Amino acid sequence: MSAPVPVPARLGTPANFPSMLGVYLAVNAVSDLHVLVDGPDCALYKAHFVHGRHDLESTLLRADGRHRVCFTNVCARGVVSAHDGEIAESVRRLDALPGCAAVLVTALPMCSITGVDYGRVVRALAPELRGTVLDAPPGSLVGDWLDGYASALTALAKSLRLEPGRTRPGTVAIVGHLMDRNEADRRADVRELERLAAGLGLECASVWLSGGPYAELRRVEEAEIVVSLPYARAAARLIAERTGARLVEAPLPFGLPKTQAFVRALGEAAGRPERAAAFAAAEIRRVAPRFRWILPHLFVGRRAAFAGDPHLFAGFADVAADAGLELVGAVLTARAAHGGARDGVRVEHEPPEEDPETFRLLTDGVDLLVACHLRSLDGAGGPASRVELGFPSERHHAFFERPTLGFDGFAGFLDRAAEALGRLP
């Protein structure tokens, strides 16, 4: 009879990955954007899952109390009465702060169900404000964290004064980059996306999001081609419709096959398919041989499991296949509607908070676990070789630019995985 499996206190569940966190990740990635949440003070405490925990470079919270995450502090009793005036006054105070270029207004479900028309409040306020005010539909705080991030980017796309006819030949914008923190790894991903475009002779006018100020977002109107990544399909489509740019839907370029597909899609849209094929082939010849000796010794035949973002999982499955790993299962911290199913692999979406079977899936006979930070695995056994990847990452932080995306990201990730597997006896 096998030993009892420890029951985890928490896995990747809806309670731990609410849509509010996705909104906060987006706000965190626009340096002078503030968010006002219509709700009680718990709205502020959720920022601690990002600031100083997942992102050591976060500016969501400030020592002087002028946080970029703010709340109306409406209570259960007050929410049933009209409080449009309190919302408007809170926006005015934020707008007056030095360094505030825009205010995003949204609401917790306990407030939105009362029928407050946040769009009307925002439209009435706009003429009197110094900066921009925008609203994300309250439904953005009902789904999961990926829904929240996508909703915030759509709200940003609607808020900008974009004009058709300002596109420049040979320029591209990449919309839907998950800038989940401002540390060096995500900055490196931005540089890698720009490098992929440059490899085709294209100028990258804008990456959404990249950690820059609100005003820089408008450079998206210069792009002749808008590349849509899976984190913000709706925002990319809206931008292309407003500017007249050509829209290209591409996969997240994590792993060699997805990066090749990204380059191929961009090359086709730019009318440079031969150049795209040549660039991708040269890049693979550059990075793949580095691992020819280590793969048979550390990777081939090992068993791997994954926990986290479904879009990263799609790329990791390719990386595992290329490295000779046997992928045995995955736990995805998002709704099934975001995808992630894979033939021959057991995949769980948002499992119950206490689920020994899911815990067993991530630990039993697994040599390499690639996962976001799950406290339920701390001190509970499981594989000695772990690579923390994606949101949230609380143990792994980046102090130099090593990307995850693109061809260099493939090499950077395998470098981390090889180090982890090297700890096995």
C-alpha positions in Angstrom: 0.0 0.0 0.0 1.5 3.3 -1.0 2.1 6.1 1.5 -0.6 8.7 1.8 -0.2 11.7 -0.5 0.0 15.1 1.3 -3.1 17.1 0.5 -2.1 20.5 -0.7 -3.5 23.6 0.9 -3.6 25.5 -2.4 -3.0 24.8 -6.0 -3.7 27.0 -9.0 -7.3 27.8 -8.2 -9.8 30.5 -9.2 -9.5 31.9 -5.6 -5.8 32.3 -6.1 -5.8 33.7 -9.6 -8.7 36.1 -9.9 -9.1 38.5 -12.8 -8.1 41.4 -10.5 -4.6 40.2 -10.6 -4.6 40.3 -14.4 -5.7 43.9 -14.3 -3.0 44.8 -11.8 -0.4 43.1 -14.0 -1.4 45.4 -16.8 -1.4 48.5 -14.7 2.0 47.5 -13.3 3.3 47.3 -16.9 2.3 50.9 -17.8 4.5 53.1 -15.6 2.1 56.1 -15.1 -1.3 54.3 -15.2 -3.3 54.2 -12.0 -6.3 52.0 -11.3 -9.4 52.8 -9.2 -11.4 49.8 -8.0 -14.9 50.4 -6.8 -14.8 48.2 -3.7 -13.5 47.7 -0.2 -9.9 47.7 1.0 -9.2 44.1 -0.1 -8.7 45.6 -3.5 -5.4 47.1 -2.3 -4.2 44.0 -0.5 -4.3 42.0 -3.8 -1.5 44.2 -5.1 0.9 42.5 -2.7 0.7 39.4 -4.9 2.6 41.5 -7.5 4.5 44.3 -5.8 7.7 43.1 -4.1 6.6 39.4 -4.4 6.4 38.5 -8.0 7.9 41.7 -9.2 10.8 43.3 -7.3 10.7 46.2 -9.7 7.0 46.9 -9.3 5.8 50.5 -8.6 2.2 49.7 -7.8 2.7 50.6 -4.2 4.6 53.6 -2.8 6.1 54.4 0.6 4.5 57.8 0.6 1.0 56.2 0.3 0.4 57.5 -3.2 -0.2 54.0 -4.5 -1.1 53.3 -8.2 -3.8 50.8 -6.9 -6.6 52.7 -5.2 -10.1 51.8 -4.0 -13.3 53.6 -3.2 -13.7 51.7 0.1 -17.4 51.4 -0.4 -18.9 48.9 2.1 -21.7 46.4 1.8 -24.2 48.9 3.2 -22.9 51.8 1.1 -22.9 50.0 -2.2 -26.7 49.8 -2.4 -26.9 53.6 -2.5 -25.8 55.9 -5.3 -22.1 56.7 -5.0 -21.2 58.1 -8.4 -19.9 61.2 -6.6 -17.4 59.3 -4.5 -16.1 57.5 -7.7 -15.7 60.8 -9.5 -14.0 62.5 -6.6 -11.5 59.6 -6.3 -10.7 59.9 -10.0 -10.1 63.6 -9.7 -7.7 63.1 -6.8 -5.7 60.5 -8.8 -5.7 62.7 -11.9 -4.1 65.5 -9.8 -1.2 63.4 -8.7 2.2 64.1 -10.2 3.1 61.4 -12.7 -0.4 60.1 -13.3 -1.2 60.1 -17.0 -4.3 57.9 -16.9 -6.8 56.3 -14.5 -8.4 53.0 -15.2 -11.8 52.6 -13.4 -13.2 49.1 -12.7 -15.3 47.4 -10.0 -15.5 44.3 -7.9 -18.7 42.2 -8.5 -20.2 43.3 -5.2 -20.4 46.9 -6.6 -21.0 46.2 -10.2 -24.1 44.2 -9.6 -25.9 47.3 -8.3 -25.9 48.7 -11.8 -23.5 51.6 -11.5 -22.8 52.9 -15.0 -19.0 53.3 -14.8 -18.8 54.2 -18.5 -21.2 57.2 -18.0 -19.2 58.4 -14.9 -16.0 58.2 -17.0 -17.4 60.0 -20.0 -18.8 62.8 -17.8 -15.5 63.3 -16.0 -13.2 63.2 -19.1 -13.5 66.9 -20.2 -12.4 68.2 -16.8 -9.4 66.0 -16.3 -5.7 66.7 -17.0 -5.0 63.1 -18.1 -7.1 60.3 -19.5 -9.7 58.3 -17.7 -10.9 54.9 -19.0 -13.0 52.1 -17.8 -12.7 48.3 -18.0 -16.1 46.6 -17.9 -16.9 45.3 -14.4 -17.0 41.8 -16.0 -13.2 42.0 -16.2 -13.1 41.2 -12.5 -15.4 38.1 -12.8 -13.2 35.8 -15.0 -9.7 34.7 -14.3 -6.4 36.6 -14.4 -6.0 36.2 -18.1 -9.4 37.7 -18.7 -8.5 40.6 -16.5 -5.2 41.3 -18.4 -7.0 41.1 -21.8 -9.8 43.4 -20.6 -7.3 46.0 -19.4 -5.5 46.0 -22.7 -8.8 46.3 -24.6 -9.7 49.3 -22.4 -6.3 50.9 -23.2 -6.9 50.4 -26.9 -10.3 52.1 -26.7 -8.9 55.0 -24.7 -6.2 56.1 -27.2 -6.8 58.7 -29.8 -5.6 56.6 -32.7 -5.8 58.0 -36.3 -5.9 56.0 -39.5 -3.4 56.8 -42.2 -0.4 57.3 -39.9 1.2 53.9 -40.5 4.7 53.7 -41.8 6.0 51.1 -44.3 8.1 48.4 -42.7 6.8 48.8 -39.1 5.2 46.4 -36.8 3.4 46.5 -33.4 3.2 43.4 -31.2 0.1 43.5 -29.0 -0.5 40.9 -26.3 2.9 40.5 -24.6 2.4 39.4 -21.0 4.5 42.0 -19.2 3.8 40.4 -15.9 6.7 42.1 -14.2 9.3 44.8 -14.8 12.3 42.6 -14.0 15.1 41.8 -16.5 13.5 38.6 -17.8 10.4 40.4 -19.2 12.5 43.3 -20.5 14.6 40.7 -22.3 11.5 39.3 -23.8 10.6 42.7 -25.2 14.1 43.0 -26.7 13.8 39.5 -28.2 10.4 40.3 -29.8 12.0 43.4 -31.3 14.9 41.3 -32.5 12.7 38.9 -34.2 11.0 41.7 -36.2 14.5 43.2 -37.0 15.6 39.8 -38.3 13.0 40.4 -41.1 14.1 43.9 -41.7 11.1 45.4 -39.8 11.0 48.1 -37.2 9.1 47.3 -34.1 7.2 50.6 -33.3 5.5 49.3 -30.2 5.2 46.3 -27.9 2.0 46.1 -25.7 2.9 45.9 -22.9 6.5 46.8 -22.2 6.7 48.7 -19.0 6.8 52.1 -20.6 4.6 55.2 -20.0 1.0 55.6 -21.3 2.0 58.1 -24.0 4.2 55.5 -25.7 1.3 53.2 -26.3 0.1 55.5 -29.0 3.1 54.6 -31.2 1.0 51.5 -32.1 -0.7 53.7 -34.8 2.6 53.8 -36.7 2.6 50.1 -37.4 1.8 48.8 -40.8 1.3 45.3 -39.3 -0.3 44.5 -35.9 0.8 41.1 -34.6 -1.7 39.7 -32.1 -0.5 37.4 -29.3 -2.9 35.2 -27.3 -3.0 37.4 -24.2 -4.8 40.2 -26.0 -6.5 39.2 -29.2 -9.4 41.6 -28.8 -7.2 44.6 -28.2 -5.0 43.8 -31.2 -8.1 43.5 -33.4 -9.5 46.8 -32.2 -6.2 48.6 -32.9 -5.9 47.2 -36.4 -9.5 48.2 -37.1 -8.9 51.8 -35.9 -5.6 52.3 -37.6 -6.1 50.3 -40.8 -3.1 48.1 -40.1 -2.9 44.5 -41.3 -3.8 42.1 -38.5 -1.8 38.9 -38.0 -2.6 36.4 -35.3 0.5 34.5 -34.1 1.3 32.1 -31.3 3.3 33.0 -28.3 6.9 32.5 -29.5 8.0 30.1 -26.7 9.9 27.1 -27.9 11.3 26.6 -31.4 8.1 25.5 -33.3 6.0 28.4 -31.9 8.8 30.9 -32.6 9.2 29.6 -36.1 5.4 30.0 -36.6 5.6 33.5 -35.2 8.4 34.5 -37.6 6.6 32.7 -40.5 3.3 34.5 -39.9 5.1 37.9 -39.7 7.1 37.2 -42.8 3.9 36.3 -44.8 2.2 39.5 -43.6 5.2 41.6 -44.6 5.6 39.9 -48.0 9.0 38.5 -46.9 8.4 34.7 -46.5 11.8 33.7 -47.9 13.6 36.1 -45.6 11.6 34.8 -42.7 12.4 31.1 -43.5 16.1 32.0 -43.9 16.2 33.9 -40.6 14.5 31.1 -38.7 16.8 28.5 -40.1 19.9 30.5 -39.2 18.7 31.1 -35.7 18.0 27.4 -35.1 21.5 26.6 -36.4 22.9 29.1 -34.0 21.2 27.9 -30.8 20.3 24.2 -31.1 23.8 22.8 -31.3 24.7 24.2 -27.9 22.6 21.4 -26.3 23.6 18.5 -28.4 25.8 16.9 -25.7 23.7 17.7 -22.7 20.3 16.6 -23.9 21.1 12.8 -24.0 22.6 12.9 -20.5 20.1 15.1 -18.6 16.8 15.3 -20.6 16.1 12.3 -22.8 13.7 9.8 -21.0 13.0 12.0 -18.0 9.4 12.7 -17.0 8.2 16.3 -16.8 5.0 18.0 -15.5 3.8 21.6 -15.8 1.7 24.0 -13.8 0.7 27.5 -14.8 -0.3 29.6 -17.8 -1.9 27.7 -20.7 -0.1 29.8 -23.3 3.3 29.0 -21.8 2.2 25.3 -21.5 1.6 25.2 -25.3 5.3 26.2 -25.8 6.6 24.1 -23.1 5.0 21.0 -24.6 7.1 21.7 -27.7 10.2 22.3 -25.7 9.7 19.0 -23.9 9.3 17.1 -27.1 12.4 18.7 -28.7 14.4 17.9 -25.5 13.3 14.3 -25.3 11.3 14.8 -22.1 8.1 12.7 -21.5 5.3 15.1 -20.6 3.1 13.4 -18.1 0.6 16.1 -17.0 -0.3 19.7 -16.5 -2.3 21.9 -14.1 -3.4 25.1 -15.8 -4.2 28.2 -13.7 -6.9 29.5 -16.1 -10.3 28.6 -17.5 -10.5 25.8 -20.1 -11.7 28.4 -22.6 -8.1 29.7 -22.8 -7.0 26.4 -24.2 -4.3 23.9 -23.2 -5.8 20.5 -24.0 -3.2 18.2 -25.5 -3.6 14.7 -26.9 -2.1 12.0 -24.7 -1.4 14.3 -21.7 -3.7 14.7 -18.7 -4.5 18.4 -18.2 -6.4 19.9 -15.3 -7.9 23.4 -15.4 -8.3 25.3 -12.1 -8.5 22.2 -9.9 -10.2 22.1 -6.5 -8.2 23.7 -3.7 -7.7 20.3 -2.0 -7.0 17.7 -4.6 -4.6 14.9 -3.8 -4.9 13.5 -7.4 -3.7 16.8 -8.9 -0.9 16.9 -6.4 0.1 13.4 -7.4 0.0 14.4 -11.0 2.6 17.1 -10.4 4.9 15.0 -8.2 4.6 11.2 -8.6 7.5 10.0 -10.6 8.2 13.4 -12.0 11.8 14.4 -12.7 11.3 18.0 -13.7 8.5 20.3 -12.6 8.1 23.5 -14.5 5.6 25.6 -12.6 4.5 29.0 -11.3 4.8 29.3 -7.6 2.5 26.9 -5.7 2.8 27.1 -2.0 1.1 23.7 -1.7 4.3 22.1 -3.0 6.6 23.8 -0.4 8.0 21.1 2.0 5.6 18.5 0.6 8.0 16.4 -1.4 7.9 16.1 -5.2 10.7 16.6 -7.7 13.9 18.1 -6.6 14.4 19.7 -10.0 12.0 22.6 -10.4 12.0 25.6 -12.7 9.7 28.4 -11.6 8.1 30.0 -14.6 5.4 32.4 -15.2 3.0 34.2 -12.9 3.4 34.1 -10.0 7.2 33.6 -9.5 8.2 34.2 -5.9 11.5 32.3 -5.7 13.0 33.1 -9.1 13.8 36.7 -9.9 15.8 38.1 -12.8 18.7 40.6 -12.4 20.1 40.3 -15.9 18.4 40.0 -19.3 17.7 36.4 -20.0 14.5 36.0 -22.2 12.0 33.2 -22.2 10.5 34.0 -25.6 12.1 33.6 -29.1 15.1 31.7 -30.2 17.3 33.1 -27.4 14.5 32.4 -25.0 14.5 28.7 -26.0 18.2 28.6 -25.1 17.7 30.5 -21.9 15.0 28.2 -20.7 16.9 25.0 -21.5 19.8 26.5 -19.6 17.6 26.8 -16.5 16.1 23.4 -17.0 19.5 21.7 -17.4 20.7 23.4 -14.1 17.6 22.0 -12.3 18.0 18.5 -13.8 21.7 18.5 -12.9 20.7 18.4 -9.2 19.2 14.9 -9.6 21.3 12.0 -8.3 
